[in-house]
Amino acid sequence: MTRIMLYFGAVSANLGVLSSGLFFGWLSPALSNYKLDDSPIPSITPNEESSIAASLTLGAVLGCAVSAILSNKIGRKLTMLATIIPAIIGWLIIIYATKTWHLCLSRFVSGFAVSTGFVTTPMYLSEISPPKIRGALLTGVQISSKAGILIEYTIGSFVPIKSCALISMIFPILFGITLIFVPESPYYLLRWGQRGYAEKSLMKLRGKKNVNDELCFIENSVIADLKNKGGFKEIIKTQGNRKALIISLMLILIQQFTGAQAVIAYVQEILHEGKTPINEKYLVIIFGGVTVISTIACCFLVDKTGRRPLLLISSITCCLSMSLLSIYFYLKHNNIIIINNNTIIGWIPTIGVMTFAVSFAIGLAPLPIAICGECFPLKVKELGCGISIVLFMCGSTFITKTYKIIEIEIGLYGAFMMYAICSFFGALYIFFFIPETKGKTLQQIQIDLNTKK
């Protein structure tokens, strides 16, 4: 017998993450479409654009808490199934939207679906995977998210808004259909004393009948986990846990203040500010493709080069690309340069954005959450990672909302200069304070964090 059900479950779960990625990719082409003459919502102001952008991650902040609670109460599978409802509702609201607040509501509701990709799906995949291929299956989460953004960039650039929403709705429906046939996590079933169901689940996932040894191992892990469960007090009172929390939160802040969420949300507008022979619709698709390829490259490089080198390279090159964009927009804002299709100057936004896509995807995009999972011990891992994910969503909300405010009050160069400065200081922090976890067991990492220096 084979592990067909294991891989089917992984594909199904990642299809849900891909569906979440669609919501992140929707805004950039949609804002351009809403400026057309036949737009159902004419004259969306910059302030309204920022509210629409920020509503998604604002909803996800609450969604993360709900997903964490439901995952332990009704199970990983039912929680993932439940989030199909807000995903479909979100797309339906877009189809019938005639006012700006309709779009804000759609994005807020969709945030509850997005949160599952950050909370429940990684939890489910880690619990159904054998240790030898767990890392490979978990890397699919980042790739699927970026693939969802790329798909939405492609659809949204060439299809009307309502048709785009209808097509996008197919993905969560397909996710729900495939998930019906996937077994529940044996870890969750054992947690609630359902040993018989856990054994059947594990037999399906492993493709064999004799799973007693692994089942006993998981059962002992669940007992130890429940016995040693720690709260926020446990994080604060232990030196290693405090260090893990600071490292995780600082990496999330560095990640968010590179301005990545602003670039993802407004990439088509940014590229429009340049002058190239290539239409920005095609450049947006190239941007999405570069992001996917770079994320895949990071998955192959991370265990060879280590976390610190990739994070350093990522933050430094993010700083350089944002500095390039800031200088360009400063010169343009003050009419110091004349832009046309025949000069390299018109290519600067494209060069800056594409460089940023590679820079961010090879380090700062996937690694902060991964390092978070490595630094926290089992008894506070769920809480520690949960705090980090909530900060991720809050940071995303702040960046997408303030981008337009800075553009109006100062100019685009002000936003990109802020991101460049934050990336620079982020690189310094990584160099001096972030430990390398490559090749270390979780026990070794805990010993290092608890060692006084």
ZASE-506175 format. One record per residue (C-alpha): residue in three letters; x, y, z. Coordinates in steps of 0.1 Angstrom, whole numbers, plus 5000, padded with zeros to 4 digits. Layout:
% ZASE-506175
AlaXYZ/...
//
This chain:
% ZASE-506175
Met500050005000/Thr501150364994/Arg500850705010/Ile498450834984/Met496050975010/Leu498851155028/Tyr499851344996/Phe496251394987/Gly495651555021/Ala498751775017/Val497551884982/Ser494051954995/Ala495252155025/Asn497552365003/Leu494752424979/Gly493152605008/Val496252815013/Leu496252894975/Ser492653014979/Ser493853245007/Gly496653374984/Leu493953484959/Phe492653744983/Phe496153904987/Gly496653914949/Trp493154044941/Leu493654414952/Ser496354524928/Pro494654444895/Ala491254524910/Leu492154884918/Ser493154944882/Asn489854784870/Tyr487755004894/Lys489255314876/Leu487755214843/Asp484755394828/Asp482355094834/Ser483455044870/Pro480554944894/Ile482255164920/Pro483555484904/Ser485955734921/Ile487455534949/Thr489755774969/Pro493255684980/Asn492055675016/Glu489355435006/Glu491855224987/Ser493955185019/Ser490955095039/Ile490054825014/Ala493654695015/Ala493854685053/Ser490454525059/Leu491754185048/Thr494454145074/Leu492254325100/Gly489754045096/Ala492553795097/Val493653925132/Leu490253805146/Gly490253505123/Cys493553375138/Ala492053375173/Val488953195160/Ser490852945140/Ala493152855170/Ile490152795192/Leu488152605167/Ser491152385157/Asn491252245192/Lys487452235197/Ile486052085165/Gly489251965149/Arg491652075122/Lys489551935093/Leu486252095103/Thr487952425110/Met489452425075/Leu486052335060/Ala484352605080/Thr486552875065/Ile485152795030/Ile482052985040/Pro483653325046/Ala485753275014/Ile482653224993/Ile480853505010/Gly483753735004/Trp483753674966/Leu479953704964/Ile480054044981/Ile482654164955/Ile480354044927/Tyr477454254939/Ala479454544954/Thr478254894945/Lys479855094973/Thr483355114988/Trp482254975022/His480954665005/Leu484554594994/Cys485854665029/Leu483254415043/Ser484154155017/Arg487854185026/Phe487154175063/Val485053855060/Ser487653705037/Gly490253765064/Phe488653485084/Ala489353245056/Val492953375051/Ser493753315088/Thr493352935084/Gly496352925060/Phe498553075088/Val497152875118/Thr495252555110/Thr496852435078/Pro500452425090/Met499252265122/Tyr497351995103/Leu500251925078/Ser502851895107/Glu500551645125/Ile499851415095/Ser503351415081/Pro506151165089/Pro509251335102/Lys511351265071/Ile509051455047/Arg507451705071/Gly509751995061/Ala509051935024/Leu505251925029/Leu505352245051/Thr507252435025/Gly504352385002/Val502352635024/Gln504552935013/Ile504652824977/Ser500952774975/Ser500353124990/Lys502553284965/Ala501053074937/Gly497553204947/Ile498853564944/Leu500253494909/Ile496953334898/Glu494953634909/Tyr497353874893/Thr496953684860/Ile493153654862/Gly492554004875/Ser494654164848/Phe492554034819/Val489153954833/Pro486354194845/Ile485954224883/Lys482754014886/Ser484053744863/Cys487353744882/Ala485453684915/Leu483353404900/Ile486453224888/Ser488253284921/Met485253124939/Ile486052794922/Phe489152744943/Pro487652734978/Ile484752524965/Leu487352274950/Phe489252294983/Gly486052195002/Ile485251904979/Thr488751754982/Leu488951805019/Ile485851595025/Phe487851285017/Val490851375039/Pro491151215073/Glu491251415105/Ser494651465123/Pro495451165145/Tyr497051405169/Tyr493751585174/Leu491751265177/Leu494151125204/Arg493951455222/Trp490251395227/Gly490651025236/Gln489450885202/Arg492150625198/Gly490150395174/Tyr489450685150/Ala493050795153/Glu494350455144/Lys492050445113/Ser493150795103/Leu496850695106/Met496250375086/Lys494850585057/Leu497650835059/Arg500450575060/Gly498850335036/Lys499350035058/Lys497449845086/Asn500249815112/Val500650165126/Asn500750065163/Asp504350185170/Glu503750535155/Leu500350555171/Cys501950485206/Phe504650745199/Ile502051015189/Glu499950915220/Asn502850965243/Ser503651305227/Val500051415231/Ile500051315268/Ala503351505274/Asp502151805254/Leu498951835275/Lys500751775307/Asn503352045300/Lys501052305284/Gly502252655293/Gly500652995293/Phe501953345287/Lys503453345322/Glu505653045312/Ile506953255282/Ile507853545304/Lys509453375334/Thr511953155314/Gln514953315298/Gly514953095267/Asn511253155261/Arg511753535265/Lys514553525239/Ala512353315216/Leu509553565218/Ile511753865212/Ile513453695182/Ser510153595167/Leu508453935172/Met511454135159/Leu511753915128/Ile507953965121/Leu508454345125/Ile511454355102/Gln509454145077/Gln506454375077/Phe508354705077/Thr510154615045/Gly506854725029/Ala506154385013/Gln502354395018/Ala502154745003/Val504154634972/Ile501854324968/Ala498754534972/Tyr499754824949/Val502354664926/Gln500454754894/Glu500155124905/Ile503855134913/Leu504854974880/His502555224862/Glu504755504875/Gly507555394852/Lys507855394815/Thr508555074797/Pro507454914764/Ile505854634785/Asn502354684798/Glu502154684836/Lys499654404834/Tyr502254174821/Leu504854304845/Val502554224875/Ile502353864863/Ile506153854860/Phe506453994895/Gly504153714908/Gly506153454889/Val509453574902/Thr508053564937/Val506953194933/Ile510353094918/Ser512353274945/Thr510253114973/Ile510952764958/Ala514652854957/Cys514552954994/Cys513152615002/Phe516152444986/Leu518752685000/Val517652725036/Asp519152395049/Lys522352445029/Thr523252805036/Gly521452855069/Arg518853095081/Arg521053395090/Pro522853435057/Leu519453425038/Leu517853675062/Leu520853905059/Ile521053895022/Ser517253945020/Ser517154245043/Ile520154415027/Thr518854374992/Cys515354485003/Cys517054795016/Leu518854854983/Ser515754804961/Met513555024983/Ser516255294983/Leu516355274945/Leu512555324944/Ser512655604969/Ile515355794949/Tyr513455754917/Phe510155884932/Tyr511856174949/Leu513456284916/Lys510156244898/His508156414926/Asn510456724923/Asn510556714884/Ile514256664884/Ile514056384858/Ile512056344826/Ile510855994820/Asn510155834786/Asn510255494770/Asn513655544755/Thr515755574787/Ile516855334814/Ile515255574840/Gly511755454829/Trp512755104839/Ile513755184875/Pro510355104891/Thr510354764873/Ile513954694883/Gly513354794919/Val510054594923/Met511554284906/Thr514654304928/Phe512454334958/Ala510454034948/Val513553814948/Ser515053974979/Phe511953935000/Ala511053584989/Ile514453424995/Gly514553515032/Leu512253755050/Ala509053615035/Pro509153245046/Leu511853235074/Pro510453435103/Ile507553205110/Ala509852895104/Ile512353025130/Cys509453105154/Gly508452735152/Glu512052625159/Cys512752865189/Phe509752795211/Pro509652465231/Leu506652245226/Lys504652355257/Val504452715246/Lys504952675208/Glu501252715200/Leu500953035221/Gly504253185209/Cys503553125172/Gly500053255177/Ile501353585191/Ser503753615162/Ile501053545136/Val498753805152/Leu501654065150/Phe502153965114/Met498454045106/Cys498554375126/Gly501754475109/Ser500254405075/Thr497254605084/Phe499354905094/Ile501654895063/Thr498754865038/Lys496855145055/Thr499655395060/Tyr501155345025/Lys498455565009/Ile498555815038/Ile502355865033/Glu501855894995/Ile499256175000/Glu501056365028/Ile504756325016/Gly504956134984/Leu505755784973/Tyr509455844980/Gly508655885017/Ala507055545020/Phe509855365002/Met512555555022/Met510855445054/Tyr510855085042/Ala514555115032/Ile515555255066/Cys513654975084/Ser515254715062/Phe518754855070/Phe518154845108/Gly516554505104/Ala519854375088/Leu521854515117/Tyr519454345142/Ile519754015123/Phe523554035122/Phe523954105159/Phe521053925176/Ile519553645155/Pro521053295162/Glu521653035135/Thr519452725139/Lys520652535109/Gly521552175117/Lys520552205153/Thr517951985171/Leu515152155189/Gln516852055221/Gln520152225211/Ile518252545202/Gln516652545236/Ile520052505253/Asp521552795233/Leu518553025241/Asn518752945278/Thr522452995281/Lys523353325297/Lys525553555277/
//
